[in-house]
Amino acid sequence: MAQMQLREAMAAERMSCGGGGTTATTKQQQAAASSCCSEDMADLERALQEVAPSMAVQRQDSLYRDATRAGGGGGGGQHGRPDSWARTLRLAFQCVGVLYGDIGTSPLYVYSSTFTAGVRHTDDLLGVLSLIIYSFLLFTIIKYVYIALRANDDGDGGTFALYSLISRHAKVSLVPNHQAEDELHVDHSDDAVLMAKASLRGSRRRTVQLASSRERRSQWVKEMLETSKPVRISLFLLTVLATAMVISDACLTPAISVLSAVGGLKEKAPNLTTDQIVWITVGILVVLFAVQRFGTDKVGYLFAPVVLLWLLLIGGVGVYNLVKHDVGVLRAFNPRYIVDYFRRNGKDGWVSLGGVLLCFTGTEALFADLGYFSVRSIQLSFAFGLVPAVLLAYIGQAAFLRRRPDLVANAFYESTPDAMFWPTFVLALAASVIGSQAMISCAFATISHSQALGCFPRVKVLHTSRQYQGQLYIPEVNFFLAAAACVVTLAAKTTAVIAEAHGICVVLVMLITTLLLTLVMLLVWRVNAAWVALFAAVFVASESVYLSSVLYRFAHGGYIPVAMSAPLVAVMALWHYVHVKRYKHELERTVSHESVRELLARRDLARVPGVGLFYTELVQGIPPVFPHLVDKIPSVHAVLLFVSVKHLPVPHVDAAERFLFRQVVSGSDEPSTSSRVFRCVARYGYRDALEEARDFAAGLVERLQYYVRDVNLYGADHQQAGSRVSYPSSRCDSMAMARARSVRSVGVGSMRHSASYAESLALRSSGRAAGTAMAMAAMADQEQQQQLARARSTAATGVFAEEMLTPAESFSELARTGSTRTAAQMTAVKISLEEMARIEEEQRFIEREMEKGVVYIMGETEVVARPHSSLLKKVLVNYAYAFLRKNCRQGEKMLAIPKSQLLKVGMTYEI
């Protein structure tokens, strides 16, 4: 039985690879699909025949595997296909304005932050310049631009995207929603094919042997991540810490950038006091955060000219200072001056690294905002735009300071020619604001991602642009960032103190990124161990040196980001902890389908017309709050759907693959009741926006009708309780369940392949078009002849369910095409007509109930600690978490559910 199910599953997978294609598929495409699948599928089938007997498991009622597979839903379009050069150049121009504002304004304060006590020896300028050059090349260019950008999660960057990428290759999630049967799902990724082929090489072994040392190493890393709970918790906490540091950096970057730019006014107005400069800066910051609610639509085209002019300006001024003052500073390209600098200054040289690292601030925003652009566009604009301009600015300032080392406190404006002061000041202020905008947008995106994956309290996320999906605005977070930036500016008053705080954020995020990249190299890329060791040794060692430097001056400003990040980490960890515990509580108390049928069979249960959408986070069954609702209010809607809104660790999920359904109770199951009960998983990426409640319900019910068609045609025997399955195979693109082939005796006749959902929509919209109908009739006749020949050759007595006509291609439409049918063909149609009528009646029933109204049902669960829990747990859960949940947005507001259609069910969970 298990082997038969295995073969059926493999046959279904062949259909998904090309064998069951649509009528519009060309012969060349079919041949290509067949050639790419046949060898691997044959190898997989032979390998799985060896492993299947030991892997048969009791099927758990779970949609998790289907819910976490989003075929074709990944990433932005620019990351999924090679761009043309015209598009690449356009994106390269845009990313100049979005990504390089922060890192491009670093020359405003690097030298003043490094030489806080003045320049002791003019050769120290060569040592610091050499440190700036090689630090910039090592961390910014090599690590981020040419390594980290390739470790993107379907086009998304940042530490949270790295965590999502790792979680898609290893089960590192702390939420226990992974079932044993998930391991049996066919995966056409390279990993699955390699593992299956390797098992063939292992003769008749039961265990799967990997093909090379790299694959064995990758498997070892995967097993370590999945089996060690401390490692998974540590990985999660590191990601949360990096996220908190990025949010803190969004407070510090505007403060230091705008304060440095405004400080140039002292050149033309020496009577300005420090307090006056600070208050001017605070005023600009208030305006900057106040305009966030208007969004940054077309931000690239708006800001790119300003930043481009800024880069040209600082590069030109750098060349001017180099030629006028001291060309000899070019000797700093010799790293020997770094050794001489540390030999001459010792401990003071080590402490000054906290200022040097400011030369590569903004790289974390560059990586996190990758989702808006392509890797090649960033590399192109970085290499030919940012790098020459910034390095020339640092070289020019060093040449100027070789002549005037006493002016290091305001080196940037002092080295600017008097005739260029006001244009430089205006552009510096504009570039500082733009750089701050990039970090603020980065913070909004990071919080939105973490909230989507259950790691941040629910806050209001507004999409400020219909054209640019990543443009977000979070009012509560914006207020927090504005208040924190103003307080830091008023308290610090100088860039030196803010620079110490800024440095800790930068280097901690970089160090965590290095650790995550090392895991990606081992687990995903499977890089040679020597290269991984070299990468980890170089970057962990160098970044640790920088971290030790900024931690040495912790009391001089380094405590600021720690004071801001610690509450954020605590809030995120507490929220996720309770989220996991609540999920476990519901998972242990799931209601079986048999119990649901028994509840619906109660004589005192009233039938309410309309559609009820019962929201739950559980994807593995019916939540325990449902029997509680039936006990308190003995009524149920005619059509009831248990809806789980699930955010996947991918940026995007295609709308055509949004919904997955499973039938719980149908009209044929319970003739005594008219209720239809389904479970649904609505899948979103962490960058996808939720629809309005009305649009969501309309789309869900529309897809449900197609599911009703599929479940009646393809059968649902595998869903029955207690059935065993050895190798379930899911077809996400058809919104159906596992595609087991069930043979139905409907007579020998010519049957067409059933249309996919996309075909159904196309046929419904264009079925009345004469040209389309004639073309379809021609293709139908051709397929009929092929099917008749196949039937005669095999002398079959039945056909597969996939080969039956579907309601989308109704017989009346085919009759209007004028195609002629033989007597045997018409007999086959008459036999299936009853079934078609029943399916259409089910669809009409759902439509009628939808017209009667939709009610949204939500479980208002109160989570409390168990009576015998520790005092700390009671304080955290009963008070801290309750306070967060009470003061954050409720679920109905997040889903935009109208209050007039909302029904809440209260229940208490003890965890």
C-alpha positions in Angstrom: 0.0 0.0 0.0 2.8 2.4 0.9 4.6 1.7 -2.3 1.5 2.2 -4.3 0.9 5.6 -2.7 4.5 6.4 -3.3 4.2 5.7 -7.0 1.0 7.7 -7.1 2.7 10.6 -5.5 5.6 10.4 -7.9 3.2 10.3 -10.8 1.5 13.4 -9.6 4.9 15.1 -9.3 5.6 14.2 -12.9 2.3 15.9 -13.8 3.5 19.0 -11.9 6.9 18.9 -13.8 5.4 18.9 -17.2 3.4 15.8 -17.9 0.1 17.3 -16.9 0.6 20.7 -18.6 -2.0 22.9 -19.9 -3.3 22.8 -23.5 -1.3 26.0 -24.2 2.0 24.3 -23.5 4.1 24.0 -26.6 5.8 20.8 -27.7 9.2 22.3 -27.1 8.3 23.3 -23.6 6.9 19.8 -22.9 10.0 18.2 -24.2 12.2 20.5 -22.1 10.2 19.8 -19.0 10.3 16.1 -19.6 14.0 16.0 -20.1 14.7 18.0 -17.0 12.4 15.9 -14.8 12.7 12.3 -16.2 16.1 11.4 -14.9 15.8 13.1 -11.5 12.3 11.7 -11.0 13.4 8.2 -11.9 16.4 8.5 -9.5 14.1 9.9 -6.8 11.6 7.1 -7.2 14.2 4.4 -6.9 15.7 6.0 -3.9 12.5 6.6 -2.2 11.4 3.0 -2.7 14.4 2.1 -0.5 13.5 4.6 2.2 9.7 4.6 2.1 9.1 1.5 4.2 10.9 3.0 7.2 9.3 6.4 6.8 5.6 5.7 6.9 4.1 7.9 9.5 0.6 8.5 10.9 -0.7 11.4 9.0 -1.2 14.5 11.1 -4.0 16.8 10.1 -1.7 19.6 9.0 -1.6 22.1 6.3 1.9 23.3 7.4 3.9 21.9 4.6 1.6 23.2 1.9 1.3 26.5 3.8 5.1 27.0 3.8 5.6 26.2 0.1 5.1 29.2 -2.1 6.2 28.2 -5.5 6.9 31.1 -7.7 6.2 33.5 -5.0 9.5 34.6 -4.2 11.3 37.8 -4.4 11.1 40.8 -6.5 11.1 40.5 -10.1 14.4 42.0 -10.6 16.0 39.3 -8.5 14.4 36.3 -10.2 15.7 37.1 -13.7 18.7 38.8 -15.3 18.1 42.5 -15.8 18.8 44.4 -19.0 21.5 47.0 -18.9 19.0 49.8 -19.3 17.1 48.6 -16.3 20.3 48.0 -14.3 21.5 51.6 -15.1 18.2 53.0 -14.1 18.3 51.1 -10.8 21.9 52.1 -10.2 20.9 55.7 -10.5 18.0 55.3 -8.1 20.0 53.4 -5.4 22.5 56.4 -5.3 19.7 58.4 -3.7 18.2 55.7 -1.5 21.3 53.8 -0.2 24.3 56.1 -0.2 23.1 59.1 1.8 24.4 57.7 5.1 27.7 56.3 4.0 28.2 59.3 1.7 28.0 61.8 4.6 30.5 60.0 6.8 33.4 62.4 5.7 31.6 65.0 7.7 32.7 63.6 11.1 35.2 60.7 10.7 38.4 62.7 11.3 36.9 64.8 14.1 35.7 61.6 15.8 39.0 59.9 15.4 41.3 62.7 16.6 39.3 63.8 19.6 42.4 64.9 21.4 44.0 66.5 18.3 46.7 65.3 15.9 49.9 64.5 17.7 52.1 63.7 14.7 51.4 64.5 11.1 52.2 60.9 10.1 49.3 59.8 12.2 47.1 61.2 9.4 48.7 58.8 7.0 48.1 55.9 9.4 44.4 56.8 9.9 43.9 57.4 6.2 45.4 54.0 5.5 43.0 52.4 8.1 40.1 54.2 6.5 41.0 53.0 3.0 41.5 49.3 3.9 38.6 49.2 6.3 36.4 50.7 3.7 37.6 48.2 1.1 37.5 45.2 3.4 34.1 45.7 5.1 32.1 47.7 2.7 33.3 46.4 -0.7 34.4 42.8 -0.1 32.1 41.8 2.7 28.9 43.6 1.9 28.9 44.5 -1.8 30.5 41.3 -3.1 29.6 38.7 -0.5 26.6 39.7 1.7 24.5 41.0 -1.2 24.6 37.5 -2.7 23.2 36.0 0.5 19.8 37.6 -0.1 16.5 36.0 0.7 14.7 36.1 -2.7 16.0 39.7 -3.1 15.7 40.9 0.5 18.7 41.8 2.6 19.5 42.5 6.2 20.1 40.3 9.3 16.4 39.3 9.5 16.4 38.2 5.9 19.5 36.1 6.6 17.6 34.5 9.5 14.7 33.8 7.2 17.0 32.3 4.6 18.5 29.9 7.2 15.1 29.0 8.5 14.1 27.9 5.0 16.9 25.4 4.9 16.8 24.2 8.5 13.9 24.1 11.0 15.2 26.8 13.4 11.8 28.3 14.1 10.8 28.1 17.8 7.1 27.7 16.8 6.3 24.0 16.9 4.3 23.9 13.7 6.4 21.3 11.8 5.1 17.8 11.4 6.9 14.5 10.9 5.2 14.0 7.6 6.8 17.2 6.3 10.0 15.4 5.8 8.4 13.1 3.3 7.3 15.8 0.9 9.0 15.8 -2.5 11.2 18.8 -2.9 12.7 19.4 -6.3 15.5 21.5 -4.9 19.1 20.6 -5.4 19.3 19.2 -1.8 16.5 16.7 -2.4 17.9 15.5 -5.7 21.4 15.2 -4.4 20.2 13.3 -1.3 18.1 10.9 -3.4 20.9 10.3 -5.9 23.3 9.7 -3.1 21.1 7.1 -1.6 21.3 5.2 -4.9 25.1 5.1 -4.6 24.6 3.6 -1.1 23.4 0.3 -2.7 20.5 -0.9 -0.6 21.1 1.1 2.5 18.2 2.5 4.5 19.9 5.7 5.4 20.5 8.4 2.8 24.2 9.0 2.2 25.3 12.5 1.0 27.5 12.8 -2.0 30.4 14.9 -0.8 32.1 16.3 2.3 30.5 19.6 1.7 27.0 18.1 1.7 27.8 16.1 4.8 29.0 19.2 6.5 25.9 21.0 5.4 23.8 18.2 6.8 25.7 18.3 10.1 25.1 22.0 10.5 21.4 21.5 9.7 21.1 18.7 12.3 22.9 20.9 14.9 20.6 23.8 14.3 17.5 21.6 14.4 18.3 19.4 17.3 20.0 21.9 19.7 17.4 24.2 21.3 20.1 26.4 22.9 21.6 27.0 19.4 18.2 27.9 18.0 17.5 30.2 20.9 20.9 31.8 20.5 20.4 32.3 16.8 17.0 33.9 17.4 18.4 36.2 20.1 21.3 37.3 17.9 18.8 38.2 15.1 16.6 40.1 17.6 19.7 42.0 19.0 20.7 43.0 15.5 17.2 44.1 14.7 17.1 46.2 17.9 20.5 47.7 17.0 19.2 48.7 13.6 16.2 50.4 15.2 18.6 52.2 17.6 20.8 53.3 14.7 17.7 54.9 13.1 17.7 57.2 16.1 21.5 57.9 16.1 22.1 58.4 12.3 19.7 61.4 11.9 21.2 62.9 15.1 24.9 62.7 14.1 24.4 63.4 10.4 22.2 66.5 10.8 24.2 67.8 13.8 27.5 67.5 11.8 25.9 69.3 8.8 24.4 72.1 10.9 27.7 72.5 12.8 29.2 74.0 9.6 27.2 77.2 10.3 29.9 78.2 12.8 32.2 78.9 9.9 30.0 81.8 8.8 28.4 82.6 12.1 31.0 82.2 14.8 28.7 83.8 17.4 26.4 80.7 17.3 26.6 78.8 20.6 26.6 75.0 20.9 23.1 75.1 22.4 21.8 77.1 19.4 23.3 74.6 17.0 21.7 71.8 18.9 18.2 73.4 18.9 18.4 74.1 15.2 19.3 70.4 14.7 16.3 69.4 16.9 14.0 71.5 14.8 15.2 69.9 11.5 14.8 66.4 13.1 11.2 67.2 14.1 10.4 68.3 10.6 12.2 65.2 9.2 10.1 62.7 11.3 6.9 64.7 10.8 6.9 64.4 7.0 7.4 60.6 7.2 3.6 60.1 7.2 3.5 61.4 3.6 5.7 58.6 2.5 8.7 58.6 0.2 7.0 57.8 -3.1 9.5 57.8 -6.1 12.2 58.3 -3.5 15.0 57.1 -5.8 14.3 59.6 -8.6 13.7 62.4 -6.1 16.9 62.0 -4.0 19.3 60.6 -6.5 20.3 63.9 -8.1 21.0 65.5 -4.7 23.2 62.7 -3.5 24.9 62.5 -6.9 25.7 66.2 -6.7 27.0 65.7 -3.2 29.3 62.9 -4.2 30.6 64.9 -7.2 31.2 67.8 -4.9 33.1 66.0 -2.1 35.1 64.1 -4.8 36.0 67.4 -6.5 36.9 69.1 -3.3 39.1 66.1 -2.4 41.0 66.4 -5.7 41.4 70.1 -5.1 42.9 69.6 -1.6 45.1 66.8 -2.8 46.7 68.9 -5.6 46.9 72.1 -3.5 48.2 70.8 -0.2 50.0 67.5 -0.2 50.0 64.8 -2.9 52.3 62.7 -0.7 49.2 61.4 1.3 48.8 58.9 -1.5 51.5 57.0 0.3 48.7 55.9 2.7 47.9 53.1 0.2 50.9 51.4 1.7 49.6 49.4 4.8 53.0 49.9 6.5 51.7 53.2 7.8 49.0 51.3 9.8 51.7 49.4 11.6 53.7 52.6 12.3 50.5 54.3 13.6 49.8 51.6 16.2 53.5 51.4 17.1 53.7 55.1 17.7 50.3 55.5 19.5 49.8 52.1 21.2 46.6 52.1 23.3 45.5 55.5 22.0 45.7 54.2 18.5 43.5 51.2 19.4 40.9 53.5 21.1 40.8 55.7 18.0 39.4 52.8 16.0 36.0 53.8 17.3 36.2 56.9 15.1 37.7 55.1 12.1 34.8 52.6 11.9 32.4 55.5 11.2 33.8 55.5 7.6 31.6 52.4 6.8 28.4 53.4 8.6 25.4 52.9 6.5 26.4 49.5 5.1 23.8 47.8 7.2 21.1 50.0 5.6 22.6 49.3 2.2 22.2 45.6 2.8 18.7 45.9 4.4 17.3 48.0 1.6 18.5 45.5 -1.1 14.8 44.5 -1.8 14.3 47.7 -3.8 17.1 47.1 -6.2 19.2 44.4 -7.9 22.6 43.2 -6.8 24.3 44.2 -10.1 22.9 47.7 -9.9 24.2 48.2 -6.4 27.6 46.8 -7.3 27.8 49.0 -10.4 26.8 52.3 -8.7 29.0 51.5 -5.7 32.2 50.8 -7.7 31.9 53.7 -10.1 30.0 56.3 -8.0 30.4 56.0 -4.3 33.9 54.5 -3.8 35.9 57.1 -5.8 34.0 60.1 -4.4 34.2 59.0 -0.7 37.9 57.9 -0.9 38.9 61.2 -2.6 37.1 63.1 0.1 39.1 61.3 2.9 42.3 61.7 0.9 41.7 65.4 0.3 41.0 66.1 4.0 44.1 64.2 5.0 46.2 66.4 2.6 44.6 69.6 4.1 45.2 68.4 7.7 48.9 67.7 6.9 49.2 71.5 6.6 46.7 72.5 9.2 46.4 69.7 11.8 45.0 72.2 14.4 41.7 72.4 12.4 40.9 68.7 12.8 37.8 69.4 14.9 35.9 70.8 11.9 38.1 69.3 9.1 35.4 69.0 6.5 34.2 72.6 6.3 37.7 74.0 7.0 39.0 72.1 4.0 36.2 73.4 1.7 37.1 76.5 -0.4 35.3 79.6 0.7 33.5 80.1 -2.6 32.0 76.6 -2.3 30.9 76.9 1.4 27.2 77.6 0.9 26.6 75.1 -1.9 28.5 72.5 0.2 26.5 73.4 3.4 23.1 73.1 1.6 24.1 69.8 -0.1 25.5 68.4 3.2 22.3 69.2 5.0 20.2 67.7 2.2 22.4 64.6 2.0 22.3 64.1 5.8 18.5 64.2 5.7 18.5 61.7 2.9 20.8 59.4 4.7 18.7 59.7 7.8 15.6 58.8 5.6 17.3 55.6 4.5 17.9 54.4 8.0 14.3 55.4 9.1 12.9 53.4 6.2 15.2 50.5 7.1 13.8 50.5 10.6 10.2 50.5 9.4 10.9 47.6 7.0 12.7 45.6 9.7 9.9 46.0 12.2 7.3 45.1 9.6 9.3 41.9 8.8 9.7 40.9 12.4 6.0 41.6 13.2 5.0 39.4 10.2 6.9 36.5 11.7 5.6 36.9 15.2 8.6 38.6 16.7 7.2 42.1 17.4 4.0 43.4 19.0 1.3 44.4 16.5 1.6 47.9 15.4 -0.1 49.9 12.6 1.8 49.5 9.3 0.8 51.9 6.5 1.8 51.4 2.9 2.4 54.9 1.6 2.7 54.0 -2.0 0.7 51.8 -4.4 3.5 51.7 -6.9 6.4 51.0 -4.5 5.5 48.1 -2.2 8.3 48.6 0.2 7.4 52.2 1.2 6.1 51.8 4.8 5.2 54.1 7.6 4.6 53.0 11.2 3.2 55.9 13.3 4.0 54.5 16.8 7.6 53.6 15.8 8.1 57.0 14.0 7.1 58.8 17.2 9.5 56.7 19.3 12.4 57.3 16.8 11.7 61.1 16.7 11.6 61.4 20.5 14.8 59.3 20.9 16.7 61.2 18.3 15.8 64.6 19.8 16.7 63.4 23.4 20.0 62.0 22.2 20.8 65.3 20.4 19.9 67.4 23.4 21.8 65.2 25.8 25.0 64.7 23.8 25.3 68.2 22.2 28.4 67.1 20.2 29.1 64.5 17.5 31.9 62.9 19.6 29.5 61.4 22.1 27.0 60.3 19.5 29.8 58.8 17.4 30.7 56.5 20.3 27.1 55.3 20.5 26.8 55.1 16.7 29.9 52.9 16.5 28.5 50.2 18.8 25.4 49.8 16.7 27.5 49.5 13.5 30.0 47.0 14.7 27.6 44.8 16.5 25.3 44.5 13.5 28.3 43.8 11.3 29.6 41.0 13.7 26.2 39.3 13.9 25.9 39.6 10.1 29.3 37.8 9.8 28.1 34.9 12.0 24.9 34.5 10.0 26.8 34.7 6.7 29.1 31.9 8.0 26.1 29.7 8.6 24.7 30.5 5.1 28.1 29.5 3.6 28.0 26.2 5.4 24.3 25.4 5.2 23.1 27.0 1.9 26.1 27.7 -0.3 28.2 24.7 0.9 31.5 26.6 0.4 34.8 24.9 0.9 35.7 24.7 4.6 39.0 26.5 4.0 37.3 29.6 2.5 34.6 29.6 5.3 37.4 29.4 7.9 39.3 32.3 6.2 36.2 34.4 6.0 35.2 33.8 9.6 38.8 34.3 10.9 39.4 37.6 9.0 36.1 39.3 9.7 35.4 38.0 13.2 38.9 39.0 14.3 38.9 42.4 12.7 35.3 43.3 13.8 36.1 42.1 17.3 39.0 44.5 17.5 36.7 47.4 16.5 34.1 46.2 19.0 36.6 46.1 21.8 37.7 49.7 20.9 34.1 51.1 21.2 33.4 49.1 24.3 36.4 50.6 26.0 34.7 54.0 25.8 31.3 52.5 26.8 30.8 55.1 29.5 31.4 58.0 27.1 28.4 57.3 24.9 28.4 53.6 24.2 25.7 53.0 26.7 23.2 54.9 24.6 22.3 52.2 22.0 22.5 49.5 24.7 19.9 51.5 26.8 17.7 51.8 23.8 18.2 48.2 22.5 17.7 46.4 25.8 14.0 47.2 26.1 13.4 46.4 22.5 15.1 43.0 22.8 13.1 42.3 26.0 9.8 43.2 24.3 10.6 41.1 21.2 11.7 38.1 23.2 8.8 38.2 25.6 6.3 38.6 22.7 7.7 35.7 20.8 8.0 33.5 24.0 4.3 33.9 24.8 3.5 33.4 21.1 5.3 30.1 21.1 3.7 29.0 24.4 0.2 29.9 23.2 0.7 28.0 20.0 1.9 24.9 21.9 -1.2 25.2 24.2 -3.5 25.2 21.2 -1.6 22.5 19.4 -2.0 20.1 22.4 -5.8 20.8 22.5 -6.7 20.7 18.8 -10.2 19.4 18.0 -10.4 16.5 15.6 -12.6 16.4 12.5 -14.8 13.7 14.2 -15.4 16.0 17.2 -16.4 18.8 14.8 -18.9 16.4 13.1 -20.3 15.4 16.5 -20.7 19.0 17.5 -22.5 19.8 14.2 -24.8 16.8 14.7 -26.3 18.2 17.9 -30.0 18.7 17.7 -30.0 22.0 19.5 -27.5 23.6 17.1 -29.0 26.4 15.0 -28.0 26.9 11.4 -27.3 30.6 10.7 -27.3 31.7 7.0 -24.2 33.3 5.6 -20.5 32.7 5.7 -18.5 32.6 8.9 -14.7 33.2 8.9 -13.2 31.9 12.1 -9.7 33.3 12.4 -7.0 31.2 14.2 -3.2 31.1 14.2 -3.3 27.3 14.3 -2.6 25.6 10.9 -2.6 22.0 12.3 -6.3 21.6 13.2 -9.4 23.1 14.7 -8.6 25.5 17.7 -10.1 24.6 21.1 -12.0 27.9 21.2 -14.5 26.5 18.6 -16.2 24.0 21.0 -16.2 26.8 23.5 -18.1 29.0 21.1 -20.6 26.3 20.3 -21.2 25.7 24.0 -21.9 29.3 24.7 -23.8 30.1 21.4 -25.2 26.9 19.9 -25.2 28.0 16.3 -23.0 27.7 13.3 -23.0 29.3 9.9 -24.0 27.5 6.7 -20.5 27.9 5.4 -17.8 28.0 8.1 -14.1 28.5 7.3 -11.3 28.3 9.8 -8.8 30.8 8.5 -5.1 30.9 9.4 -3.2 34.0 8.2 0.3 32.7 7.9 3.4 34.7 7.1 6.1 32.7 5.4 9.9 33.4 5.7 9.9 34.6 2.1 9.4 38.2 0.9 6.4 37.6 -1.4 3.7 35.0 -2.2 1.9 35.1 -5.5 -1.8 36.0 -5.2 -2.7 32.9 -7.3 -1.1 30.7 -4.6 -2.5 32.7 -1.6 -5.1 30.2 -0.3 -4.9 26.5 0.6 -8.0 24.6 1.6 -9.0 21.4 3.3 -12.5 20.1 3.8 -13.7 19.2 7.3 -17.4 18.6 6.7 -19.4 18.6 3.5 -23.0 18.3 2.7 -22.6 14.7 1.7 -20.8 13.9 4.9 -23.6 15.1 7.1 -27.0 14.9 5.3 -28.8 16.0 8.4 -27.0 19.4 8.3 -26.6 22.0 5.7 -23.3 23.3 7.0 -20.1 23.1 5.0 -16.9 23.4 7.1 -13.5 24.0 5.6 -10.0 25.0 6.8 -8.0 27.5 5.0 -4.4 28.9 5.2 -3.9 32.3 3.7 -0.2 32.6 2.9 1.7 35.9 2.8 5.3 36.9 2.5 6.7 39.3 5.1 6.7 42.1 2.6 3.1 41.4 1.4 0.3 43.7 2.5 -2.9 42.3 3.9 -6.1 43.1 1.9 -9.1 44.9 3.3 -11.5 42.4 4.9 -14.1 42.7 2.1 -11.6 42.0 -0.6 -10.0 39.2 1.4 -13.4 37.5 1.9 -14.3 37.9 -1.7 -11.0 36.4 -3.0 -11.2 33.6 -0.4 -14.7 32.5 -1.4 -13.9 32.7 -5.1 -10.9 30.4 -4.6 -13.0 28.1 -2.3 -15.4 27.5 -5.2 -12.5 26.2 -7.4 -11.4 24.1 -4.4 -14.9 22.5 -4.2 -14.5 21.6 -7.9 -11.0 20.1 -7.3 -11.9 18.2 -4.2 -14.8 16.5 -5.9 -12.9 15.7 -9.1 -9.6 14.6 -7.5 -11.1 12.9 -4.4 -10.2 13.5 -0.8 -9.8 9.9 0.5 -6.4 10.8 1.9 -8.0 13.3 4.3 -10.0 10.7 6.3 -9.0 10.4 9.9 -6.7 7.5 10.6 -5.5 7.0 7.1 -1.8 6.4 6.7 0.4 8.0 4.1 4.0 7.3 3.2 4.7 10.1 0.8 2.2 13.0 0.6 2.6 15.3 -2.4 1.1 18.7 -2.6 0.1 20.8 -5.6 0.2 24.4 -4.4 -0.7 25.8 -7.8 -4.0 24.0 -8.1 -5.1 24.9 -4.5 -5.8 21.2 -4.0 -4.6 18.8 -1.4 -2.1 15.9 -2.0 -2.6 14.8 -5.5 -3.3 11.1 -5.1 -4.7 9.5 -8.2 -8.1 7.9 -7.8 -9.5 5.9 -10.7 -13.2 6.4 -11.4 -15.2 4.0 -13.6 -17.0 6.3 -15.9 -16.6 4.3 -19.1 -14.2 4.5 -22.0 -14.4 7.8 -23.6 -12.4 10.8 -24.6 -11.6 13.0 -21.7 -9.6 16.2 -21.5 -7.1 17.3 -18.9 -8.7 19.4 -16.3 -8.0 23.0 -16.4 -5.9 24.7 -13.9 -7.2 27.7 -11.9 -5.5 30.1 -14.3 -7.0 28.4 -17.3 -10.4 28.5 -15.6 -10.2 32.3 -15.2 -9.1 32.7 -18.8 -11.9 30.5 -20.1 -14.5 32.2 -18.0 -13.5 35.7 -19.1 -13.0 34.9 -22.8 -15.4 31.9 -23.4 -17.7 34.1 -25.4 -15.0 35.1 -27.8 -15.5 33.3 -31.1 -11.8 33.1 -32.0 -10.8 31.7 -28.7 -13.6 29.2 -28.7 -12.6 27.9 -32.2 -9.0 27.7 -31.1 -10.0 25.8 -28.0 -12.2 23.4 -30.0 -9.3 22.6 -32.3 -7.0 21.9 -29.4 -9.7 19.9 -27.7 -10.2 17.7 -30.8 -6.5 17.1 -31.0 -6.3 16.1 -27.4 -9.4 13.9 -27.8 -7.7 12.0 -30.6 -4.6 11.5 -28.5 -6.7 10.3 -25.5 -8.6 7.9 -27.7 -5.4 6.4 -29.0 -4.0 6.1 -25.5 -7.2 4.4 -24.3 -7.2 1.9 -27.2 -3.5 1.1 -26.6 -3.9 0.4 -22.9 -7.4 -1.1 -23.1 -8.2 0.9 -19.9 -11.6 0.6 -18.2 -11.4 4.0 -16.5 -9.7 7.4 -16.5 -7.9 9.4 -13.9 -9.7 12.2 -12.2 -7.3 14.7 -13.7 -8.5 13.8 -17.1 -12.1 14.8 -16.5 -13.9 17.9 -17.8 -14.3 20.6 -15.2 -17.1 23.1 -14.5 -15.0 25.9 -15.9 -15.2 24.2 -19.3 -18.9 23.5 -19.3 -20.5 21.3 -21.8 -22.7 24.1 -23.1 -19.6 26.2 -23.9 -18.0 23.3 -25.8 -21.2 22.7 -27.6 -21.2 26.3 -28.8 -17.8 25.7 -30.4 -19.4 23.5 -33.0 -17.2 20.5 -32.4 -18.7 17.2 -33.3 -18.6 14.2 -30.9 -19.0 10.5 -31.4 -21.6 8.5 -29.7 -19.0 7.1 -27.2 -17.9 10.6 -26.4 -21.4 11.8 -25.7 -22.0 8.8 -23.5 -19.1 9.6 -21.4 -20.3 13.2 -21.0 -23.8 12.0 -20.0 -22.2 9.8 -17.3 -20.3 12.6 -15.7 -23.1 15.2 -16.1 -24.7 14.3 -12.7 -21.4 14.8 -10.9 -20.9 18.1 -12.7 -24.3 19.3 -11.7 -23.7 18.4 -8.1 -20.4 20.3 -8.1 -22.0 23.4 -9.7 -24.8 23.2 -7.1 -22.2 23.2 -4.3 -20.6 26.3 -5.8 -23.9 28.0 -6.2 -24.7 27.2 -2.5 -21.5 29.0 -1.4 -22.3 31.9 -3.6 -25.8 32.3 -2.2 -24.5 32.1 1.4 -21.8 34.7 0.5 -24.5 37.1 -0.7 -26.3 36.7 2.7 -23.4 38.2 4.5 -20.0 37.4 6.1 -19.3 37.3 9.8 -15.7 37.5 11.1 -15.2 35.4 14.3 -12.0 35.9 16.4 -10.9 34.2 19.5 -10.1 36.8 22.2 -7.7 34.5 24.2 -6.3 35.8 27.5 -2.9 34.2 28.2 -2.0 33.8 31.9 0.7 31.8 33.7 -0.2 28.6 35.4 -0.9 28.9 39.2 2.3 27.1 40.2 4.5 29.1 37.9 7.5 31.1 39.2 7.0 34.7 40.3 9.1 35.9 37.4 7.0 34.1 34.8 3.8 35.4 36.4 5.1 39.0 36.3 6.2 38.7 32.6 3.1 36.9 31.3 0.3 38.2 33.5 1.4 41.9 33.6 4.2 42.7 31.1 2.7 40.7 28.2 -0.9 41.7 29.1 0.2 45.4 29.1 1.8 45.0 25.6 -1.2 43.3 24.2 -3.7 45.7 25.6 -1.8 48.7 24.3 -0.9 47.3 20.9 -3.3 47.0 17.9 -5.9 44.2 18.1 -6.3 41.5 15.5 -9.4 43.0 14.0 -7.7 46.3 13.3 -4.7 44.5 11.8 -7.1 42.7 9.4 -9.3 45.8 8.9 -12.4 43.9 10.0 -15.6 46.1 10.2 -16.9 46.2 13.8 -20.5 45.6 12.6 -19.4 42.2 11.2 -17.1 41.1 14.1 -17.8 38.4 16.7 -15.3 37.9 19.5 -15.1 34.7 21.6 -13.3 35.0 24.9 -11.2 32.2 26.4 -8.3 31.9 28.9 -5.2 29.9 28.2 -2.9 28.9 31.1 0.7 28.4 29.9 
